[in-house]
Each structure stands twice: as structure tokens, then as C-alpha cells.
Amino acid sequence: MNQLLRMAISGSVSLFFLFGQALADPVSDAEQIRLSRQYHEVAQSLREQADRGDAAAQSKLGEMYYQGHGVPLDYNEAVKWYRKAAQQNNAEGQWNLGHMYDFGRGVREDSREALKWYGLAAAQGLAAAQHSLGVIYERGYGVKQDFDAAVKLYRLAAMQGFVKAQYNLGVLYERGKGVAQDLVESMKWYRKAADQGHAKAQFNLGGFYDRGQGVSQDYDAALKLYRAAAEQGNSSAQFRMAEMYWYGYGTPRDYVQAHIWSSLAGGITEDTDEQTEAYALRDLAASGMTAGQLVEAQDRARKCVASEFKGCM
């Protein structure tokens, strides 16, 4: 067994890291077979340790069943192993079990049970659980809506570098929910999340620079942030990029780029109003383009989709 697998089993490397790295890019059939064998080897090793009562192994075996790596995907089995770990006061097991109750996977959806297990894990300082508990209080799922509690929990997780909590804390500061509205503090947390690659944080931070809100207007900075979000498939960022190319904000006016990004945004957004606006801008850009430019834009848009928006210029 290689060193990375040993580290995964021991807990010093997350299974999500191990599998996320392996599945981040398309792999050959031979590589997929090799990875499947490794997953199976990890699952076997975890099973042995879990059967001996190792709580960390029990939680990680639950993750294997939840993801379907090395074992069949089985939410009921995932719950079984998460519960064994949780009952031994394993924070990750408690958080994972809370997640299953929160979303009704392998058990009946139960916000109170989710709250219970998230709370136990959060009390042990697990950032993911603090964030999940914050979401429950922010949205009022099974509890009275409490923005103050949400802010406190998000802050605990955000200070540990948990990216979703950093983003959510930025949102609450921007909206003045649970805290006094503070755009500078909002930007601070958006920046931390954006630096970790959070697309919505990149888009929201770009908006501050775009509007000159809480900071001096800077279209160049806005465009860079929008591009970072757009290349992750954020349709709102793609549409705003199209507008900036159309109007020439922070960049020379470019009908081809406006056509490309509005086509991409319209093709993936789930917001019907945004789709209508994106396609309207696409058609407007097309009206000022030559036949050759139109063919170029359509070809480049297809390549962008094929590359999952990476390197679209």
C-alpha cells in the first residue's frame, strides 16, 4: 500500500482529498481500474479497523459508502458507520450523521436530529459542523431563525479557513444580517473565500470593484475576479463579463468576447430572466459582427464549453 493510502487510512489525509485529486480530471480506462483497486484496498483496510471499533475508521468507511468508492454506494450503510463513529464522540462522524439527517439520506429527514449531531461536532471545534449549524440558524430550519447565532458560528468556522463560512459571513456583513452592515468587513471575508477559489465570492467581490462600493472603482480588478468565477461556470460572472466587453468597461470594446460570454451565460443559467438578458446581448453583439467574427465567436464558445470554461479568451 502506498504512503498516501496509509495516510488516508490513518486520518492524516482526507478521503475527500484523496478521491478529489484522483477524480479532478478525466482518466484513462487503465487508470480508472488502478484507482478502483486502490479504493477497494482502502475500503478493506478501513473495514478491518472499523470492525475493531476505531471511530475515525468508522467515519471514513461511512464516507466510502456515501461516495461509492471501493464499495457500492449505500446511504444506509453510510449512516450505520457514521452512527458508530458519532456514538464514540468522533466529530467527523457526528457531522456526517447530522448531514444525513439534514438531507434525508439513508434516514428520514429530521432537522432536530441534524441540529443535535451538528451541535455536538461543532462543540468539538469542527469547522464543517460549525458552518452547517450556522446554515440551520440562518435559514431557520427546525429552529427559530437567528442571524446572530449564524454569524457567531460562521465566524468560528471562517477563522479556521472554512471557505463556505467565509463566503456566508461576507454575505451577512454585506446585507447587515446579525451584524451591522459593513462593506469593508464583507470584502475581507469575500477576499479570503475568493483566494481559495470560491466562485460566488469572486463574483461578489468583483461586484464591489465594479460598482466602486466600499472601495475605489476598478474595472480591471472586477474583470479579473469575474473571469475567475466565470471559468468555474458561474453564469452571473459570465454575463457581467459579456456586458463589460460590450460596453468596454476595463477592457477595449469587443463584440466577439461579448458574444462568447453571453452565449455561455445563457446556456447554463437557471435564471430565466438572466437567460433572456444574456441571449438579448448575444444577439445585439451579433448584429455588429461580420460573418467571420460570428463563426469565430461560435467556435470559441463551443471550445469553452468543451474545456469546461478553462482558458476561454
N, C-alpha and C positions, 0 to 999 in steps of 0.2 A: 504494500500500500504506500503511495507516495506521501510526501510530507504534508501537502495541502489537505489531503483527505484526513490524515491524522489530526491536523489542527481543527478541521471541521467537526470531527467526532468529539474532540476534547473540549470544543466550545470556544477556542481562541480565534476561529474564523467562522463567520455566519454562514449557514447553509444558503441563505439568500444571496450572499456574496459569491459563494462557490458556483451556484447554479446560474446566477445572473450573469457572471462573467462568461460562463460556458455558452449561454443561450443568447448573448447580446447580438451576435452576428450569425448569418446563415452558415451552416456547416455541411460538409460532405456526408454521404451515407456512411462511409467508413468511420469518420469522426463521430457521427451520431451513435454508431454501435459502440465505439470505445467509451463515450460518455455514459451511455446506458449501463455498460458494465461497471463503470465507476460508481454510478448512482446505486446500483444494486449492491455493490460491495459496502458502500456507506450504510445503506439501509440494514444490511445483515449485521454489521458491527454495532449499529445503534440498537437494534433489536436485542442483541445479547446484553448490552449494558442496561437497556431499559427493563428487561426481564429481571435483572439483578436489583432493580429499584433505583437506578441512577436517574434523578429528576431531570437533569439537563438533557440526558439522552432521551428520556421520555418526551420532553417538549420538542426536541429536534426530530424525533421519529414522527410525532404528530405533524410537523411541518412537511415531512416527506409524503405522508398520506394526503395532506392538504394540497400539495403541489402535484402529486402523482409522479414523483421522481424515485425510481428504484422499486416502487411498489405501485399497485393500482391506485388511482385517485379515489379516495374514500373519505368523505367528510365524517361519517360515523366513527371510523377508526381514528381519524384525527382528533375528534372530541374525546374519545376514550383515553388517548395518550396525553392530550393536553390536561385532562382532568386529573390523571395520576400525578402529573408534574405539579399542577396547581395545588393539589391537596398536600404536597410536600413543601409548600410555600415557595415554589420556583416562580420568580417574577415573570419570566417569558411565558411559562405555561399558563399563568393566571391571565396575562394579557391576551394570549391566543384564545383561551377559553372564553374570555369576555367578547372577543371579536366574533366568535361563532354564535354566541347568544345575540349579539348586536345585529348580525345579518341573517340569522336563522339558517345557519349551515350545519347540518348534522344534528341540530336540535331545533325545537320550536323557538322562534324569535321571542326574546324576553328582555326588555330594556332594563328591568330591575336586576336580573342576573348579570347582564353585561356591566351595569354600574357597579355591582358588588365586586366582580373579578377585576375590572379595570382599577377600581379603588384600591384593592389590595396590592396590585402590581405598582400602581402609582406611588403608594406609600413607601415602597422599597426604592423609589427613585428611578424607575424605568421610564425613559423619556417617551417611548411609543405609547405607553399606558397613560401618562400624563396628558399627552396630546389627545388620545381617544376620549378620555374623560372630559377634557376641555370641550371637545366637539359636542358631547352629550349636553353639557351645561349651556353651551352657546345656542344650540338648537332646541333645547327643552325636550329632549327625548326621555320620557319616563320620569322626568324631574321638572320642577319649575325652572323656566328659563332664567339663567343667572350669568350675565356678561362679566360681572366682577370675578366670579369663580373661574369662568373660562379664561379670562386674562391671566389670572394667577397661575393656572395650570399650563397654559401655553408658554408663559414666561419660563417656568421651570424646565419645560422640555426644550424651549428655544435656546436657553443658556447652555444646554448640553449639545447644541448643534443640530437638533432635530429639525429638518428643513421645513416640513409641513407646518410645524408650530411657529417657526419664524415667519412664514408667509401669513398664517392666520393672525398672528399678533400684529403684523403690519396692516392687515385689513381692519382690525378693530381700532387701531390708532388712527387710521385714515378716516374711519366712519364715526369715531368718538363713541364707541360702544364699550362700556365697562371702564373706560378711561376718558380723560379729557382729550378732545381731538388734538393731535399733534402730528403734523405732516413731516416734520424732521425726524421724529421717532419712527413714524411709519416707514419713511425712506430707509432708515437704518436697518430695520428688520427685513424689508424687501431686498435691500442690498445683500444682506447675509444669505438670504434664500436664493437670490439670483446668482450669487457667486458659486452656489452649489448646483446650479443648473435648473432651478425651478422655473418652468416656463411662464406660469401665471405671475410670479414675482417679477420676472424680467419684463413682462408686458406692462404690469402696473408701474414699475419703476420707470420704464420708458415713457409712460404717460406723464409722470411728473416733469421730466425733462422736456417733453413735447409741449406741454401746456405752460411751462415755466411756473409750476405750482410748488411752493416750498423750496425752490431752487431757481437759479437763473436759467432762462430758456436756452436749451442747447439741442438743436435738431440732430446734430451729429451723434451725440450720446444717445438720444432717443432711438435713432435709426439702428445703431449697433445693438441696443437692447431688444428692439423689436425683431431684428434679424435672428438673434439668439433664440428668441421664443418661437419665431416663425419656422425655423429649421427643426424645431421639435414638434411641429404640426399644430401650433396654436393659431387658429383661424383668425382671431381678432387681431393678432400681431401681423398676420399676412395681409389682412385687409387694410390695416393702417399703413403698412409699408407701401401698398399699392397707391393709397392716397398721397403719400409723401412723394412718391415718384411722379405721380400725376401733376401735383402742384409744384414740385421742385423744392420741397422743404428739406434742407440739409443735404441735398444732392441735386445735380442737374436734372431738369425735367426729362423723363424717359418714358415714352409711351409703351415701349416693349416691356420694360420692367413692371410698369403699372398693369399691363395686360396679364403678364405671367402671374403676379401675386394676387390679383383679383380673381383670376381663374382658379388658382389653388384654394383661396379662401372660400369661394362659392362652392367648390366641390366637396369640402369637408365639414363646413359649419353645420351645426344642428339648429341654428337660429334662422328661421325663415326670413326675418327682416334683414339680417346681415347678409344672407344669401342673395336676396333681391338687390340690395345695395351693391354687393360685390359684382354681380353679373351686369348691373347697370353701368358700373365703372369700367368693367371689361369691354362692354360694347362701345362705350364712349371713347376709350383708348383706341379701339379698333378702327373707329371712324377717322382717326388721324394718322393711321399707319398705311404704309404701302403693302401690296400683296406679299412681297418678300419678307417684310417685317412681321406680318401676321403669321406666316408659315414658321418663321424663326421662333416667335413667341410660343406658338402652339407646340412646337417640337421641344423647346426648352422646358415648358411646363410639364410635358409628358416625362421628360428625363428627371425632373424634380420629383415627381410622384414616384417614379421607379427607384430613385435613390432615397426615398423617404425624407425628402426636403433637404438633404445634406448637400452643401456646396452649390446651392442654387444662386447663380449670379445673373 
